[in-house]
Amino acid sequence: MARNALRPVIKLRSTAGTGHTYVTTKSRRNDPDRLALRKYDPIARTHTTYREER
């Protein structure tokens, strides 16, 4: 995966307090603010909101 300034690698951390993270890239042009996605948390065994951490 090429690293550049337009598509940085970000970490998404679970808001359920389990400490689980996903790693992905995002487009700064389309999403300049912090990203928030609903993804599956295998520790909590439910779908929770994952927020971008810096």
HTML snippet that shows the backbone in 3Dmol.js (N, CA, C, O; Angstrom):
<script src="https://3Dmol.org/build/3Dmol-min.js"></script>
<div id="view" style="width:600px;height:400px;position:relative"></div>
<script>
const pdb = `
ATOM      1  N   MET A   1       0.857  -1.163   0.000  1.00  0.00           N
ATOM      2  CA  MET A   1       0.000   0.000   0.000  1.00  0.00           C
ATOM      3  C   MET A   1       0.906   1.230   0.000  1.00  0.00           C
ATOM      4  O   MET A   1       1.716   1.417   0.908  1.00  0.00           O
ATOM      5  N   ALA A   2       0.763   2.046  -1.007  1.00  0.00           N
ATOM      6  CA  ALA A   2       1.578   3.256  -1.106  1.00  0.00           C
ATOM      7  C   ALA A   2       1.064   4.317  -0.135  1.00  0.00           C
ATOM      8  O   ALA A   2      -0.141   4.527   0.005  1.00  0.00           O
ATOM      9  N   ARG A   3       1.988   4.962   0.515  1.00  0.00           N
ATOM     10  CA  ARG A   3       1.606   6.026   1.456  1.00  0.00           C
ATOM     11  C   ARG A   3       1.838   7.368   0.783  1.00  0.00           C
ATOM     12  O   ARG A   3       2.929   7.648   0.287  1.00  0.00           O
ATOM     13  N   ASN A   4       0.815   8.182   0.772  1.00  0.00           N
ATOM     14  CA  ASN A   4       0.955   9.540   0.286  1.00  0.00           C
ATOM     15  C   ASN A   4       0.054  10.456   1.103  1.00  0.00           C
ATOM     16  O   ASN A   4      -0.710   9.996   1.951  1.00  0.00           O
ATOM     17  N   ALA A   5       0.150  11.748   0.841  1.00  0.00           N
ATOM     18  CA  ALA A   5      -0.574  12.723   1.656  1.00  0.00           C
ATOM     19  C   ALA A   5      -2.065  12.751   1.337  1.00  0.00           C
ATOM     20  O   ALA A   5      -2.865  13.164   2.176  1.00  0.00           O
ATOM     21  N   LEU A   6      -2.453  12.318   0.133  1.00  0.00           N
ATOM     22  CA  LEU A   6      -3.860  12.392  -0.250  1.00  0.00           C
ATOM     23  C   LEU A   6      -4.694  11.264   0.373  1.00  0.00           C
ATOM     24  O   LEU A   6      -5.859  11.473   0.710  1.00  0.00           O
ATOM     25  N   ARG A   7      -4.109  10.079   0.527  1.00  0.00           N
ATOM     26  CA  ARG A   7      -4.811   8.942   1.134  1.00  0.00           C
ATOM     27  C   ARG A   7      -3.999   8.414   2.314  1.00  0.00           C
ATOM     28  O   ARG A   7      -3.279   7.426   2.168  1.00  0.00           O
ATOM     29  N   PRO A   8      -4.100   9.054   3.483  1.00  0.00           N
ATOM     30  CA  PRO A   8      -3.308   8.602   4.633  1.00  0.00           C
ATOM     31  C   PRO A   8      -3.893   7.341   5.262  1.00  0.00           C
ATOM     32  O   PRO A   8      -5.087   7.065   5.144  1.00  0.00           O
ATOM     33  N   VAL A   9      -3.030   6.585   5.930  1.00  0.00           N
ATOM     34  CA  VAL A   9      -3.447   5.411   6.685  1.00  0.00           C
ATOM     35  C   VAL A   9      -3.963   5.899   8.033  1.00  0.00           C
ATOM     36  O   VAL A   9      -3.284   6.653   8.730  1.00  0.00           O
ATOM     37  N   ILE A  10      -5.174   5.462   8.399  1.00  0.00           N
ATOM     38  CA  ILE A  10      -5.783   5.892   9.660  1.00  0.00           C
ATOM     39  C   ILE A  10      -6.172   4.672  10.485  1.00  0.00           C
ATOM     40  O   ILE A  10      -6.316   3.572   9.950  1.00  0.00           O
ATOM     41  N   LYS A  11      -6.341   4.872  11.792  1.00  0.00           N
ATOM     42  CA  LYS A  11      -6.835   3.833  12.692  1.00  0.00           C
ATOM     43  C   LYS A  11      -8.251   4.190  13.106  1.00  0.00           C
ATOM     44  O   LYS A  11      -8.549   5.343  13.417  1.00  0.00           O
ATOM     45  N   LEU A  12      -9.120   3.190  13.107  1.00  0.00           N
ATOM     46  CA  LEU A  12     -10.484   3.353  13.596  1.00  0.00           C
ATOM     47  C   LEU A  12     -10.587   2.596  14.909  1.00  0.00           C
ATOM     48  O   LEU A  12     -10.369   1.385  14.936  1.00  0.00           O
ATOM     49  N   ARG A  13     -10.915   3.284  16.005  1.00  0.00           N
ATOM     50  CA  ARG A  13     -11.001   2.664  17.333  1.00  0.00           C
ATOM     51  C   ARG A  13     -12.457   2.554  17.754  1.00  0.00           C
ATOM     52  O   ARG A  13     -13.252   3.467  17.531  1.00  0.00           O
ATOM     53  N   SER A  14     -12.794   1.434  18.362  1.00  0.00           N
ATOM     54  CA  SER A  14     -14.152   1.165  18.821  1.00  0.00           C
ATOM     55  C   SER A  14     -14.550   2.112  19.941  1.00  0.00           C
ATOM     56  O   SER A  14     -13.739   2.430  20.811  1.00  0.00           O
ATOM     57  N   THR A  15     -15.813   2.566  19.920  1.00  0.00           N
ATOM     58  CA  THR A  15     -16.324   3.418  20.985  1.00  0.00           C
ATOM     59  C   THR A  15     -16.947   2.589  22.107  1.00  0.00           C
ATOM     60  O   THR A  15     -17.439   3.149  23.087  1.00  0.00           O
ATOM     61  N   ALA A  16     -16.930   1.253  21.972  1.00  0.00           N
ATOM     62  CA  ALA A  16     -17.484   0.386  23.012  1.00  0.00           C
ATOM     63  C   ALA A  16     -16.520   0.205  24.183  1.00  0.00           C
ATOM     64  O   ALA A  16     -16.881  -0.394  25.195  1.00  0.00           O
ATOM     65  N   GLY A  17     -15.296   0.720  24.052  1.00  0.00           N
ATOM     66  CA  GLY A  17     -14.332   0.628  25.135  1.00  0.00           C
ATOM     67  C   GLY A  17     -13.561  -0.676  25.167  1.00  0.00           C
ATOM     68  O   GLY A  17     -12.925  -0.985  26.175  1.00  0.00           O
ATOM     69  N   THR A  18     -13.599  -1.449  24.093  1.00  0.00           N
ATOM     70  CA  THR A  18     -12.885  -2.721  24.058  1.00  0.00           C
ATOM     71  C   THR A  18     -11.449  -2.565  23.606  1.00  0.00           C
ATOM     72  O   THR A  18     -10.631  -3.453  23.844  1.00  0.00           O
ATOM     73  N   GLY A  19     -11.121  -1.453  22.958  1.00  0.00           N
ATOM     74  CA  GLY A  19      -9.767  -1.234  22.481  1.00  0.00           C
ATOM     75  C   GLY A  19      -9.492  -1.835  21.124  1.00  0.00           C
ATOM     76  O   GLY A  19      -8.354  -1.784  20.657  1.00  0.00           O
ATOM     77  N   HIS A  20     -10.493  -2.406  20.469  1.00  0.00           N
ATOM     78  CA  HIS A  20     -10.313  -3.011  19.150  1.00  0.00           C
ATOM     79  C   HIS A  20     -10.163  -1.920  18.089  1.00  0.00           C
ATOM     80  O   HIS A  20     -10.847  -0.898  18.150  1.00  0.00           O
ATOM     81  N   THR A  21      -9.272  -2.131  17.119  1.00  0.00           N
ATOM     82  CA  THR A  21      -9.039  -1.151  16.062  1.00  0.00           C
ATOM     83  C   THR A  21      -9.071  -1.807  14.696  1.00  0.00           C
ATOM     84  O   THR A  21      -8.758  -2.989  14.554  1.00  0.00           O
ATOM     85  N   TYR A  22      -9.451  -1.033  13.697  1.00  0.00           N
ATOM     86  CA  TYR A  22      -9.318  -1.382  12.297  1.00  0.00           C
ATOM     87  C   TYR A  22      -8.345  -0.384  11.680  1.00  0.00           C
ATOM     88  O   TYR A  22      -8.267   0.757  12.133  1.00  0.00           O
ATOM     89  N   VAL A  23      -7.601  -0.798  10.650  1.00  0.00           N
ATOM     90  CA  VAL A  23      -6.692   0.087   9.941  1.00  0.00           C
ATOM     91  C   VAL A  23      -7.162   0.183   8.502  1.00  0.00           C
ATOM     92  O   VAL A  23      -7.422  -0.836   7.862  1.00  0.00           O
ATOM     93  N   THR A  24      -7.273   1.408   7.984  1.00  0.00           N
ATOM     94  CA  THR A  24      -7.733   1.632   6.626  1.00  0.00           C
ATOM     95  C   THR A  24      -7.143   2.936   6.104  1.00  0.00           C
ATOM     96  O   THR A  24      -6.392   3.610   6.808  1.00  0.00           O
ATOM     97  N   THR A  25      -7.484   3.284   4.879  1.00  0.00           N
ATOM     98  CA  THR A  25      -7.074   4.564   4.319  1.00  0.00           C
ATOM     99  C   THR A  25      -8.323   5.392   4.063  1.00  0.00           C
ATOM    100  O   THR A  25      -9.430   4.864   3.968  1.00  0.00           O
ATOM    101  N   LYS A  26      -8.122   6.701   3.954  1.00  0.00           N
ATOM    102  CA  LYS A  26      -9.254   7.556   3.632  1.00  0.00           C
ATOM    103  C   LYS A  26      -8.796   8.636   2.672  1.00  0.00           C
ATOM    104  O   LYS A  26      -7.606   8.936   2.576  1.00  0.00           O
ATOM    105  N   SER A  27      -9.739   9.207   1.972  1.00  0.00           N
ATOM    106  CA  SER A  27      -9.463  10.289   1.046  1.00  0.00           C
ATOM    107  C   SER A  27      -9.654  11.612   1.768  1.00  0.00           C
ATOM    108  O   SER A  27     -10.750  11.911   2.242  1.00  0.00           O
ATOM    109  N   ARG A  28      -8.600  12.399   1.854  1.00  0.00           N
ATOM    110  CA  ARG A  28      -8.721  13.701   2.510  1.00  0.00           C
ATOM    111  C   ARG A  28      -9.564  14.669   1.696  1.00  0.00           C
ATOM    112  O   ARG A  28     -10.161  15.594   2.247  1.00  0.00           O
ATOM    113  N   ARG A  29      -9.614  14.460   0.405  1.00  0.00           N
ATOM    114  CA  ARG A  29     -10.404  15.343  -0.456  1.00  0.00           C
ATOM    115  C   ARG A  29     -11.902  15.154  -0.225  1.00  0.00           C
ATOM    116  O   ARG A  29     -12.651  16.130  -0.201  1.00  0.00           O
ATOM    117  N   ASN A  30     -12.344  13.909  -0.055  1.00  0.00           N
ATOM    118  CA  ASN A  30     -13.772  13.632   0.139  1.00  0.00           C
ATOM    119  C   ASN A  30     -14.197  13.695   1.607  1.00  0.00           C
ATOM    120  O   ASN A  30     -15.333  14.064   1.904  1.00  0.00           O
ATOM    121  N   ASP A  31     -13.302  13.343   2.522  1.00  0.00           N
ATOM    122  CA  ASP A  31     -13.613  13.297   3.959  1.00  0.00           C
ATOM    123  C   ASP A  31     -12.567  14.082   4.743  1.00  0.00           C
ATOM    124  O   ASP A  31     -11.681  13.473   5.343  1.00  0.00           O
ATOM    125  N   PRO A  32     -12.639  15.403   4.758  1.00  0.00           N
ATOM    126  CA  PRO A  32     -11.613  16.160   5.483  1.00  0.00           C
ATOM    127  C   PRO A  32     -11.760  16.065   7.007  1.00  0.00           C
ATOM    128  O   PRO A  32     -10.786  16.280   7.729  1.00  0.00           O
ATOM    129  N   ASP A  33     -12.965  15.746   7.508  1.00  0.00           N
ATOM    130  CA  ASP A  33     -13.185  15.647   8.944  1.00  0.00           C
ATOM    131  C   ASP A  33     -12.871  14.225   9.417  1.00  0.00           C
ATOM    132  O   ASP A  33     -12.516  13.354   8.623  1.00  0.00           O
ATOM    133  N   ARG A  34     -13.009  14.015  10.721  1.00  0.00           N
ATOM    134  CA  ARG A  34     -12.770  12.677  11.260  1.00  0.00           C
ATOM    135  C   ARG A  34     -13.857  11.717  10.792  1.00  0.00           C
ATOM    136  O   ARG A  34     -15.030  12.078  10.701  1.00  0.00           O
ATOM    137  N   LEU A  35     -13.450  10.504  10.501  1.00  0.00           N
ATOM    138  CA  LEU A  35     -14.344   9.495   9.964  1.00  0.00           C
ATOM    139  C   LEU A  35     -15.001   8.718  11.104  1.00  0.00           C
ATOM    140  O   LEU A  35     -14.359   8.435  12.115  1.00  0.00           O
ATOM    141  N   ALA A  36     -16.276   8.374  10.941  1.00  0.00           N
ATOM    142  CA  ALA A  36     -16.997   7.537  11.905  1.00  0.00           C
ATOM    143  C   ALA A  36     -17.805   6.514  11.111  1.00  0.00           C
ATOM    144  O   ALA A  36     -18.664   6.876  10.307  1.00  0.00           O
ATOM    145  N   LEU A  37     -17.521   5.229  11.346  1.00  0.00           N
ATOM    146  CA  LEU A  37     -18.192   4.141  10.638  1.00  0.00           C
ATOM    147  C   LEU A  37     -18.736   3.137  11.643  1.00  0.00           C
ATOM    148  O   LEU A  37     -18.189   2.986  12.736  1.00  0.00           O
ATOM    149  N   ARG A  38     -19.816   2.448  11.273  1.00  0.00           N
ATOM    150  CA  ARG A  38     -20.338   1.351  12.082  1.00  0.00           C
ATOM    151  C   ARG A  38     -19.754   0.061  11.542  1.00  0.00           C
ATOM    152  O   ARG A  38     -19.993  -0.313  10.394  1.00  0.00           O
ATOM    153  N   LYS A  39     -18.977  -0.622  12.391  1.00  0.00           N
ATOM    154  CA  LYS A  39     -18.338  -1.869  12.001  1.00  0.00           C
ATOM    155  C   LYS A  39     -18.519  -2.888  13.121  1.00  0.00           C
ATOM    156  O   LYS A  39     -18.941  -2.547  14.226  1.00  0.00           O
ATOM    157  N   TYR A  40     -18.195  -4.135  12.818  1.00  0.00           N
ATOM    158  CA  TYR A  40     -18.359  -5.220  13.787  1.00  0.00           C
ATOM    159  C   TYR A  40     -17.201  -5.234  14.779  1.00  0.00           C
ATOM    160  O   TYR A  40     -16.035  -5.202  14.384  1.00  0.00           O
ATOM    161  N   ASP A  41     -17.523  -5.283  16.051  1.00  0.00           N
ATOM    162  CA  ASP A  41     -16.525  -5.401  17.110  1.00  0.00           C
ATOM    163  C   ASP A  41     -16.546  -6.844  17.602  1.00  0.00           C
ATOM    164  O   ASP A  41     -17.504  -7.241  18.264  1.00  0.00           O
ATOM    165  N   PRO A  42     -15.518  -7.645  17.301  1.00  0.00           N
ATOM    166  CA  PRO A  42     -15.546  -9.057  17.683  1.00  0.00           C
ATOM    167  C   PRO A  42     -15.426  -9.279  19.192  1.00  0.00           C
ATOM    168  O   PRO A  42     -15.824 -10.333  19.686  1.00  0.00           O
ATOM    169  N   ILE A  43     -14.893  -8.325  19.921  1.00  0.00           N
ATOM    170  CA  ILE A  43     -14.769  -8.486  21.370  1.00  0.00           C
ATOM    171  C   ILE A  43     -16.124  -8.249  22.034  1.00  0.00           C
ATOM    172  O   ILE A  43     -16.520  -8.998  22.927  1.00  0.00           O
ATOM    173  N   ALA A  44     -16.842  -7.195  21.593  1.00  0.00           N
ATOM    174  CA  ALA A  44     -18.173  -6.910  22.133  1.00  0.00           C
ATOM    175  C   ALA A  44     -19.258  -7.732  21.451  1.00  0.00           C
ATOM    176  O   ALA A  44     -20.387  -7.793  21.939  1.00  0.00           O
ATOM    177  N   ARG A  45     -18.930  -8.365  20.329  1.00  0.00           N
ATOM    178  CA  ARG A  45     -19.848  -9.199  19.538  1.00  0.00           C
ATOM    179  C   ARG A  45     -21.074  -8.438  19.059  1.00  0.00           C
ATOM    180  O   ARG A  45     -22.185  -8.968  19.077  1.00  0.00           O
ATOM    181  N   THR A  46     -20.876  -7.204  18.633  1.00  0.00           N
ATOM    182  CA  THR A  46     -21.970  -6.392  18.112  1.00  0.00           C
ATOM    183  C   THR A  46     -21.400  -5.337  17.181  1.00  0.00           C
ATOM    184  O   THR A  46     -20.193  -5.096  17.169  1.00  0.00           O
ATOM    185  N   HIS A  47     -22.262  -4.713  16.406  1.00  0.00           N
ATOM    186  CA  HIS A  47     -21.840  -3.600  15.567  1.00  0.00           C
ATOM    187  C   HIS A  47     -21.814  -2.332  16.421  1.00  0.00           C
ATOM    188  O   HIS A  47     -22.792  -2.005  17.093  1.00  0.00           O
ATOM    189  N   THR A  48     -20.693  -1.629  16.387  1.00  0.00           N
ATOM    190  CA  THR A  48     -20.540  -0.397  17.147  1.00  0.00           C
ATOM    191  C   THR A  48     -19.950   0.675  16.243  1.00  0.00           C
ATOM    192  O   THR A  48     -19.516   0.388  15.127  1.00  0.00           O
ATOM    193  N   THR A  49     -19.935   1.889  16.721  1.00  0.00           N
ATOM    194  CA  THR A  49     -19.359   3.002  15.980  1.00  0.00           C
ATOM    195  C   THR A  49     -17.855   3.020  16.202  1.00  0.00           C
ATOM    196  O   THR A  49     -17.376   2.948  17.333  1.00  0.00           O
ATOM    197  N   TYR A  50     -17.129   3.118  15.114  1.00  0.00           N
ATOM    198  CA  TYR A  50     -15.676   3.236  15.152  1.00  0.00           C
ATOM    199  C   TYR A  50     -15.330   4.639  14.693  1.00  0.00           C
ATOM    200  O   TYR A  50     -15.806   5.084  13.649  1.00  0.00           O
ATOM    201  N   ARG A  51     -14.505   5.341  15.458  1.00  0.00           N
ATOM    202  CA  ARG A  51     -14.112   6.709  15.127  1.00  0.00           C
ATOM    203  C   ARG A  51     -12.631   6.772  14.823  1.00  0.00           C
ATOM    204  O   ARG A  51     -11.829   6.018  15.374  1.00  0.00           O
ATOM    205  N   GLU A  52     -12.289   7.686  13.939  1.00  0.00           N
ATOM    206  CA  GLU A  52     -10.901   7.884  13.565  1.00  0.00           C
ATOM    207  C   GLU A  52     -10.127   8.491  14.730  1.00  0.00           C
ATOM    208  O   GLU A  52     -10.572   9.456  15.351  1.00  0.00           O
ATOM    209  N   GLU A  53      -8.965   7.912  15.017  1.00  0.00           N
ATOM    210  CA  GLU A  53      -8.112   8.486  16.057  1.00  0.00           C
ATOM    211  C   GLU A  53      -6.889   9.096  15.397  1.00  0.00           C
ATOM    212  O   GLU A  53      -6.478   8.685  14.312  1.00  0.00           O
ATOM    213  N   ARG A  54      -6.320  10.080  16.067  1.00  0.00           N
ATOM    214  CA  ARG A  54      -5.150  10.752  15.490  1.00  0.00           C
ATOM    215  C   ARG A  54      -3.957  10.564  16.377  1.00  0.00           C
ATOM    216  O   ARG A  54      -2.872  11.055  16.065  1.00  0.00           O
TER     217      ARG A  54
END
`;
const viewer = $3Dmol.createViewer("view");
viewer.addModel(pdb, "pdb");
viewer.setStyle({}, {cartoon: {color: "spectrum"}});
viewer.zoomTo();
viewer.render();
</script>
